[in-house]
């Protein structure tokens, strides 16, 4: 393989005298180094798989057991109660295996068996401990004795430093909630249909790791036929105030190198798992497909292509595609070499080939035309080779021609930055890749991520800038932004450190032979994508009047404070309430993804009405606010601990379809047949669904709705193949709990979710002190609007005095205006804080 090397290891020429054989020593050396690197990687991975499999024990504990058993036997004490003698009796007798050797072997075998039994016992005990969720429901500042004892036991059980997947097999399974909780919604359903569906669902939960996740991925994401761009994919931004280097090639090189460093530790399982309270592990399953993954279009359903490894990068610049090798001689290219390679691409004057410039528009348009075009024009010849280079790349890099970022003197700069990351020109991001890294001309970076393979907290774990207040007791794996700035760094001139190797072969230009019919298919997808992108109305702004520091002094959860402010802002914006989606993570369970929190509760609406009533007293408003905040936190805790209803209803509905059962209740709450759509089979649902199930409109072109009058508590589903951008928020008792979700998946329900909200991950791990580097806060990320006449709101609580909001809607709706809603959010935040005499009086900050 001699990557990035033009030399050929073996060459021969047929001459009249015979074969003229040549051997390239340098090429053979590169092959040897690559093979050594590959075997080292396999050995490290095998070692970590073993260490993960025996956690919380370790090889040293095995040695302790063997030595203790041998010492006991030496002292004439048999700890095996005769088992060692029996094992010795069963061993074959031979001259090589003397009686002394037999004694040693039987002692080692018994010790190993006892050690493995202890490992299984400890892992079972760990699973039981992780099934306890009482800590989440305890009031702030108060911890019961049982929780204190539980924390002590957890610390003892996890005293050895865990690897990324050390806790995976010990995490509890997501429980199937009892259907009796829906009795108020549908008595007939409970008595006749639900018991049978529930039995089958419990059976599924026994033989699968998670009874929701496989169906969720297939029916909510992969079967969606609408464009991924805007509807499903989400984005992540760079530092808000700082640009480490203004040189595009240098910034791209450092960032790419940092990402591959992260991938290397991910492959080896060396990244510590995310922990709540410092002792409760989060499921790490979604991290497995972060790199080397592409969504492959199909006519009825897409599939995910995931490779164990990929040694190259696909790069796009000015309509041209390139293949850039990431390794040389089995070693990762240092940033200086990558900068040189990227600069070669930037300096390349060659024009795009016919159809090449706008090729990625196929990934931005609807899925069926892309699947047909892929099968017709890209299944053979040079087009297949070039497409394979993109789909099998570690990830996709766009060297953008524009400049974006925060510029106080330029109004709307952050709005343009958000739209650029969300959809770009509709043909300069490969929306099917697990993520596309975008590096702008002025050195700013961003990412556009596909949603089916994982939720946003996973990308946030890779991307974000952790700061003070992160999860305690964690190591410092190389996160991209922090590694780029604080570990790799730049020279005074802004270039990467080190000297490049000029002998490296230049990036390989991908070759295409796209016929006129293929170009026409590209242009058709581009028209669809442009219409969608041009309709997106964005308002991205930094709220710096106060942040979580002041909110906590109001003795409430920052997330609950913001969610109630959003309810107040929406009421002022539209004069009514609406179903509101906030996604909660379920990663306390194995292979858990998300559940829904219904933020528009009777308590929050009562508070909002009191704010609109001039007769309302301040003390009454404070009381209602506290009640609304506590209700919101309670709903969030229920969702996180598997007590939600929306994912349960989603699975009950699917089970009824598989069994051919008709349920008026499920038909009503799922909106079956209520809105026409062009499905590909089954019954018609909303938007461009597959005819089976779709999510709230993201990816279906329409919206989902509520589960009838379901528990305003419980949790809710979200719609569309939208992104569930999660975040880290102050959980119960002030503990940081990672959560996921940008509110976009669930049953297509009867009434749309016109307010879709989520908190972006922040400070998942500590890599530097944010108080010492206050300018190095993250801008967070966002997503497109969920409902045609609704808002999508993402927010990131960055540090003590900053909250960044990302608001999206559609220009085509006369009911929405992102700028107006942004102003209402600002004022709502100030008005609520004003109840506690906290913020400055100005409203314009």
N, C-alpha and C positions, 0 to 999 in steps of 0.2 A: 504493500500500500504506500509507502514513501510519500506521505501526504505533502502537498505543496512543493513537490520536487519534480522537475522535468526529466531528470535523469532516469533511465531505465536500467534496472538491475542487470538483466541479462539480454544481450543482443547477439544475433548471429546472422551471417550472410553466407548464402550458397555460392561457391566459386568453383571453377573447374578443378581446383585442387582439393575441394571438399568444403567442410563447414569452417567458416572463419568466426570463432567464438570470442566475444568480448565480455568482460565483467566490470561493472561499475562498482568500485569499492565504496564510494560515498553512498550510493543508493542501497547497497547491501547493509551498510552501517545504519542507515535510517530505518530499514526494515527490522534489523535486530533491535534497535532502541524502541521501536514501536511495539514489537512483540514483548519485550521486557516490561514496558509500561502496562501493556494489556494484562499480563499475568500478575503483576503487582496489584493492579486494580481488582482482579478476581480474588486474590488471596485476602486483601483487605476486606472486601465485601463478605467473603466467607467467614472471616474472623468475626466481623460485626454481626452477621446473622446468628452465629453461635452465641455471642455475648447477649444479644437481644433475646434469644430463645430461652436462656437460663436465668434472666433477670427476675428477681433481685439478687440471685446468687452470682458467684463469679468463679473463674477457674481456681483462684486462690482458696476459696472456700472448699472446693473439692479436695485440694491438697490438705487442708486442715482436717477434713473428715478422714481421709486416708491415713494421715499421720496419727490422728487420735485413735483410730481403730487398731492400727499396727501397734501403737504403744500399749493399748489395753491388752492386746493378745500377748505382748511381750511380758506384761505383768501378770499373766495367767488369769486375766479377766476376759471372758468372752461376751462382748456386747451384742453378738449376733444371735445368742441363744441357740447355738448349734448350726446355724445356717452356713457359716464359713466351712465347717467340717463337711456338710452335705455337698457344698459346691466343690470342695476338694475331692470328694469321692466321685463326683460326676466328671471331673477333668480326665482327659485321656492319659494313660500311663505310658511313658516313653523314657528313653535314656536322657533325652534332652531336657525333659521336664522332671527334675529331681523333686523329692518330697519337700525340700525347702522352697524350691521355685513354685511348686503347687500351692504351698501355704501363702506365698506372696501374692500369686495370681488370684487365689480365692479371696484373700483379704481385700485386694484392689477391686474385684468384681462386686463384693458385698458393699464396700464403701461407696462405689459408684452408684449402685442401686439405691442405697440409703440416701445418698445425696440427691439423686433424681427424684425420689419420693418427696424429699423435703422441698425441692424446687417446685414440684406440682402443688404441694400443700401451701407454700408461700404464695404462689400465683393465685390459687383459689382464694386465699385469705385477702389478697390484694384486690381481687375482683369484688368480693363482698364489701370491703372498705370503700371502694369506688362507687358502689351502689348507694351509698349514703349521701343524701342531698339536703339534709336538715340544716346544714350551715347556711344555705342560700336563703332560707326563710327567717333567719333570726334578725332582729332589729339592729339598726346601726349602733355600734358601741357596746353591744351586749353579746356575749358568747356563752352558751350553756356549757355545763360540765361535760356532757356527752360529746359536744363538738370539740372541746379542748382535748378530750381523750382521743377522739378520732384523729385530730391533727397530729398528736404525739405519735400515735400508731403509724400514720402515713409517713411521717418523717423517719421513723425507724425502718419501715419497709422499703423506703426509697433512699436510704442513706448512701447507697452507691450511685455515682453520677450516671443518669440514664442517657441512652442514645435515643435517636429520633423515634424509633419504633419499639422501644423497650416495654412500653405499656400497652401496645396495641391489642395483644391477645387477652389482656387482663381487664380491658374496658368492658363495662356491661353492655348488653344489647339494648337497643331502643325498645321500651315496653309498648305493647299494644294497649292503648287506653280502654277502659271499660265502656261499652256502648251505652250503658245505662245513663251516662251523663247527658245523652241527647234526648232523654225522655220528654223533656219539655218541648222539644222541636217536633218530634214525630212519634207519637205513641204507637201507631200502627207499624211503623218501620221497626220500632224496638221489639214489638211482640212477634212479628211474623218473619221479616226479612233479615234483620240484623243478626240474630243468633247464628244462622247458618253462615253468613258472610264472616262473622267474627271467628267462627271455628276455623274456617279456611285461612283466615288471616293469621291466626295464632299458629297454625300449622306452618305457614310460610315463614313466620318469625323463628321457628325452631330450626329450619334447614337453611336459612340464609343469615348472613351476618347482620343485616339491617333490613327490616321488612319494607322500608320506604325507598331507600336510596337507588336501587337498581331501576325500579319503575319510574322514579323521579327523573333520573338521567335520561331514560329512554323517551318517556311520554311528554315531559315538560320541555326538554331541550332537543334531543336528537330527531324527534319526529316533527318538529316545527318546520314549516315550509317557507316562512317569511324571511326577509333579510336579517342576517345577524347584526349587521351594522345598525346602530342606534337602538334597535329593538332588543338586542340581547347583550352585545359586548359592552364593556364598561372601560373606564380609563383611570390612569393614575398620573399625578403631576410630579414635578420636580420640587426642589426647595422653593419656598415662596419668595424669599428676598435675595438669595445668594445663587450665583452661578460659578461653580468652582473653576471653570476654564471657558473662555470665550471662543476657543479654537474647536471647531466642530469635530475634526478627526481625532484630536486628543481626548476630548470628552467622551466620544464614542468608544475609543480604545479602552480607557479606564473603566467605563461602565460595563463593557462587554467582558473584560477580564474579571471584574468583580462578580458578574453573574455566573461565569464559568467556575470561579472559585466556590461560589455557593452550590452550584450543581455537583461539584466534586464531593463536597462534604455531605450533600444530600444523598448521593449515590452510595456513599459509605455509611450512611446512617449516623453520622457523627454530630449532627445538629441536635441539641437538646430539645425535647418536646416542649410545646407551650404548656405552661402550668397556671392554674388559678390558685390563689392563696399560697403559691409556692409549693403546693403538695398535690393538687388535683390535675392530672394530665389531660390534655385535649387530644382527640384523635388526630393522627398524622397521615391518615390514609390518602387524603386528597393531594398531598405533596408529591406523590409518586409520579404524577403525570405533568409536572410543571414544565419540564423540558422535553424535547424530542417528540412533541405531540402535535398532531394536526387533525382537524375535523374534516372527514372525507364526505363530500356530498353524495346523496343517493336520491332516487326518485321518490321513495316512500319514507325512508329514514336515513339519517346520516350515521356514520360510524366514526370512532376515534382510533386513529393510528398512533400507537405509542411504541417507540423504539427503546431498547435498552441503552443505547448510546448513539451519539452523533458527533462527528469530529469536524463539522463545518457549520458555517453560518450563511444564510441567504440574505443578500443585501440589495436594496433598491435605491437608485439615485437617478433623477432626471430621465425616468422612463426606461432605464436599463437594469437588468438583473445580473447579479454576480454571486459566485460561490467563493467564499473565503475560508481557507483552512484555519482551524484554531490550534492545531498542534504541529510541531516540527520535531522530528526525531523522538517522538513519544512524549514530548514535553509541551505544556501549554505555552503558547506564544505570550511573551511579556507585553505590557502595554505599549512600549516603544515600537515593537514590531507591528502590532495591530494598528497603531497610528499611521505608520508608513503605508500599510496596506489600504487603509481607508482613504488616505490622502491620494493614493494612486487612483482610486475610484473617483474621487472628487475632481481630479485633474484630467480624467479621461474625456477627450473631446468627441468620441464616437457617438453617432445618433442612435436612437432606438430603432429596432427592426420593425417591420410592419406588424401592427397589432400588439407589440410588446408593451408600449407605454401604458396603456389602459387595461392591461390583462387582468389585474387584481380586481377590477370592477365586477368580474364574475363572482368573486367571494363576497361582494357587497350587495348583490342583488338577490332575487329569490332563489331558493335552493334547487327546485326542479330544473329550470333552464341551465343552471350551473352543472348539475349532474349530467344532463344530456350533452352539453358542450364538452364536458370532461371525457365522457365515453366516446364521443364522435371525433374530437380533434386532438385529444391529449393522451391517447391510449397506446400510441406507438411512435416510433421514430424519434427525431430530436426533441419534439415537444414533450414526449414522455420522459426522456432523460432530464430535460430542464425542469419539468414539473416535479419529478422525484427529488431533484436537488433542493427544491423549496420545501416540499412536504416532509422530507427527511432531515431537514436542518435542525439544529439545536433550538433556534428560534429565528424570528425574522427581524431584520434591522432596516429602517428607513432613514436615509440621510436626507432630511427634508431641506427644501430650498428656502423656506420661510423663516422668519424670526418671531418668536413668541416669548411670553413671560410677563411678569409683573412690571409695569411701568406706570408710576403714579401720575405722570403727566399725560398719559394716553388713556382716556376713558374707554371702557369696553375691552381693554387688552386681555383681561382674564376670561371674558366671555369668548373672545376669538381663540384663545389658547385652549379652552375646553372643547369648543366645536372642532378645532383642528385635531385634537386627540381622539375625539369621539368618531369622527368620520373623515377628516382630511379632505382630499379632493375626490374621495370615493374610489380612487384607483391606486393610491400610493400606500396602502396598508394591506397586508394579507390577513383578512379578518378570520380565516380558518385556523391560523396558527394559535397555539396555546397563548402566546402573547407576541405583539409586535412592539419592539423598542423603537421609539422615534427620537432622533437627535436633530435638533434644529441648527440652523446656520450660525446662530449666536451662542451655541453651546448648551442651551436648555434641552432637557430631555423629558420624556413622557412615555407612557405605555398604553396600548389598547389590548385588552385581554378578552379572549373567548371564554364563555361562561360554563359550558357543559362539563368540563373536566374538573372544575373546582369552584368554590365560592371566593369572594374577594379577599377575605382575611388571609387566605393562603398566598395570594399575590402580594398583599400588604406585608406579610412576614418576610418575603423576599425583598420588597421594594422600600419599605418605609424607613424613616429616620428615627430610631428609638431614642428616647431621652430619659430624663430623670423621672422616676415614678414607674419604671417598667417592672416586669415581673421579677421578684427577688429570687436569688439562688440560681440564676441562669448563667450560662457561659456567654461568650461573645462570638458567635458565628459571623461570617462576613456578610452583612447586609449590604445591598448594592449602594445606596446613596452614602451611607456612612463609610463604607470601604473606599469608595471613590474619593471622598474628600479627606478623610482622616488617616487612612492607612496607605493608599497608593500615592495620592498627592500629585502635584505638578511642579515643574520648574518655574522660575520667576517669569519666564516668557509665556507660561500657560501650556507648555508641551509636556508630554509624558516623560517620566524620569527614565534614564538609561539611553543606550545607543542602539538603534535598529540594525538588524543584519540585512545589508543591502543585497545579499545573494538570494534572498527569498524570492521565489517566483511570484509574479503579480497575481492578483485575484483573477479567477477564471470567469470570463464573460459567458453567460448562458446563451445558447443558440436556440432560436425559435423558427418554425416554418408554419405560420398560421395562415390558413387559406382565407379568402374573402368571406366565406360563410362564417368562419370563426370570428373574424373581425366584427361582422354584423351581430353575432351573439353577444360579444363584448359590449358593443355600443347599446344594445337593448338593455342589458343589465345596468349599464351606466345611467341610462335615463331613469330607470326605476330608483336607483340609489340616490341620484341627485335630487329627485323630487322629495324623497324622504329626508335627506340631509338639509335641504333648503327650508324645510318646514320646522326645523328645530330652533326654538327660541331659548337662549341661555342667559342666565345671570349668575355670575360667579363673583363673590365678594368676601372680603375679610372683615369680620366683626371684631373690632379691637377695643370696644368700650370696656368689656370685661370678659372673663373666661370662666373656667371651672373653679378657680380659686374663690371668686366671689360667690358663685353658685353654691359651693359647699358650705360657705358661711351662712347661707340661707337654710342650711340643714336639709338639703334635698339632693337627690341624684341629678347630676348634670344632664343625663339622657332624658330623664323624666321632665326636667325643667324645659329642655328644648322641645320635646314632643308636645307639651302643653302650650308652649309659645307658638308652635306650628298650628295647633288647633285654633288659637286666638287669631293668628294671622289669616288663616283660611276663612274664618267666619267674617272677618273684616273685608277680605278680598271678594268673596262671593255672596256673603249674606246668608250662608247656610252651612250645615255640617255635611260631611261625607264620610264614607267608609275609608279608613286610613290603615295602611299597611306598614308595619315595621317588622323586619325580619330578625329573628333570634336564632342563634346557632344551637345545634344539638350535638356538638362535638364532645360533650361529656360521655356520649355513647359511641360505640364502635361504628365507624363509617357513617356517623351522623353528619347531616348537612344543615338544614334550616327548618324552622317552624315560624309561624306567624304570630305577631302580637297585634291585637286590635287596639290601636291607640285612641280611637274616638269612643270613649266610654261615657256613661251617663254622668260620672263624676267630673270628667273634663268638660263636658258640655255645660254642666251646671256652673262651673267656674267661669267659662267663657261668657255665659249669659249674665253672670253677675258683673263682669267687666263692662258689659254693654249697658247695664242698668245704672243710670245716674244716681238712683236711690241706694245702691249697694254700699254698705259700709266697708271700710278697710279691713276691720277684724273679720267680717264675714267672708270677704274675698280671700284673706289669708287662710281661713279655715277650709274653704272649698278647694283652694290650691293644694293644701297639704293632703286632703282626701284624694284628690285627683292624682297627685304624685305617688302616693302610697299604692293606689289601685294600679297604676301603670307598672310600678316595680313588682307588684304581686303577679301581674300577668306575665311579665318578663321571666320571673322565676319559674312559673308554671311551664312556660314554653321551653325553657332551657332544660327542664327536668323531665321532658317527655310527656307532659300532661296537656299538650295541645290537641285541637280537634281537626284542624284543616288537613294536615297530612294524613290523619286517620281517615277522614272522609274521602280524601283522594284515593287511598288504597281500597276502601270499601266499595267505592264506585267502580274502580278497575276490576275488582274481584267479581262484582255483579255482572260486568260485561263479559268476563271470561266464562262465568257460569251460565250466561244467557238468562239471567234473572232480571225482571222488570221491577223497579222500585219507584213509585211516584215521588217519594221523598227525595231520593238521590237524583232523579231526573229534574226535580225542581231546583234543588240547590246547585246542581251542576249546569243549569241553563241549557240542557239538552234540546237542541232544535230551536232555541229561542232566537238565534240570529243566524242568518244564512252565511255560509262560508263555502269556499270551494275546497272541500276535503278530497283526500285521495282514496277514501274508502270508509266503510262504517257509516255512522250517521253524521249529519252536518252539525258542526259546532261553530264557534265564533271565528271569524277571520279566515285566514288561509291555513287552517289547521289540518291535521292529518285525518280528521274524521273520527278520531278516537277520543282524544282529550287534548285540551290545550290550556295554557297557562294564561294568566290574566291579560292577554292581549299583546304582551311583548312577544313577538314572534308569531302571534296569530293575527295581528292587525286590529284586534278589538280589545275588549277588556273583560276581566273577570268580575266577580261581584261577591256578595256576602253569602254566607251559609244561612240563608233565610234570616231568622232573628237569632242566630246562634249566640251562645254565651258571649256577651260582650267581653267577658273575660276570656278564657281560653286562649287560642292563638289562631291566626288566620293564614290562609294561603295567599299567595300573590300571583300575579299573572304574568304571562308573557315569558319568553325565554330571556328575561331581563337579568340583570346582574344582581346578585345579592351581596352588596358590598357591606361587609361587616366591619366591626371595629372593636376597640377595647373600651369598655365603659366601667364606671364605678358600679359595681354590683352590690349585692346585699352586704351590709356591714362595712361598706366602703372598700371591699376587696375588688381588685380589677378582674373582670371576667371577660374573656374574649368572646365576641359574638359575631355572627356572620349575617349577611344578607342585605341586599338592596331591595327588598320587597318586590320580587317579580316572579314568583312561581306559585302556582297552585291551581286549584280547579277553576275552570271557566264558570263563573257563578252569575247569578241573576242580575246583580247590580254592580257597576264598575267601581274599582278602587280609584277614586279621583285624586287621592293624595298618597303617594308612594314614598316612603322615607327610609333612610338608613344612616348609620354612623360609620364612617371610614375608620379602618384600623389605625391606631397610633400608639407608639411606645410599647410595642410588644416585648421588646428586649432592650436593655440598657447598653448602649455602646459609647455614649458620651453624655456629659452633663449639659442638658439644654439650658440651664441657667447661665452657664459659662459661654454658650454659643446661642444666644437668643435669636439670631437671624437665621439659624439653620432649622427652621420649622418646616414641616411638610405642608404642601398645599392640599393634600388629600386627593380625592378623586370623585367621579360622578358617573351618571348614566342618563340615558335619554328618557323622555316622558313615557309613562306607562299607558295612560288613557289619552284618547284624542282630545278630551276636554278637561284634562287634569294636570297635576304637577308631579314632577319627580324631584325629591329633595335629598341630597346627600350632605353630610356635615362632618367636619373633623374638629375635635376639641384638642387644639395644639398648645400645650403649655398652660400656664395659669391665666393668661390674658388675651387669648386669641381663639376664635372659632371661625372657621372658613365654611361658607355655605355654597353649594352648587345646586342651582335651581333650573329645571328644564320644563318646557311646555311646548306647545305647537302654535306657530303663527296662524295656522288655519282655523283655530278655535277663537271665536269672538269672546269667549268667557275667560280666557287666560291671558296673562301678561307676566312674563318672568320678572321683568324689572319692577313692576308694581308689586308683585308678591314678595320680592326681595325687600322692598321698602316696608311692607307690612310685617315681615319677619323682624327687621331691625326694631321697629317700634314696639312690637309685641314683647321682644326680649327686654327692652328698656322699661316698659310698663309693668311687667311682672316683677322685675328686680326692684322697681320703685315701691312696690308694696312692702319691701323690707328695708327701705331707705339705704339702698346700696350703691346704685350707679350714679355717675355724673348726669346732669340734666339733659345734655345734648343728645339729639337723636340721629345726627347725621354721620356719626363715625361708623 
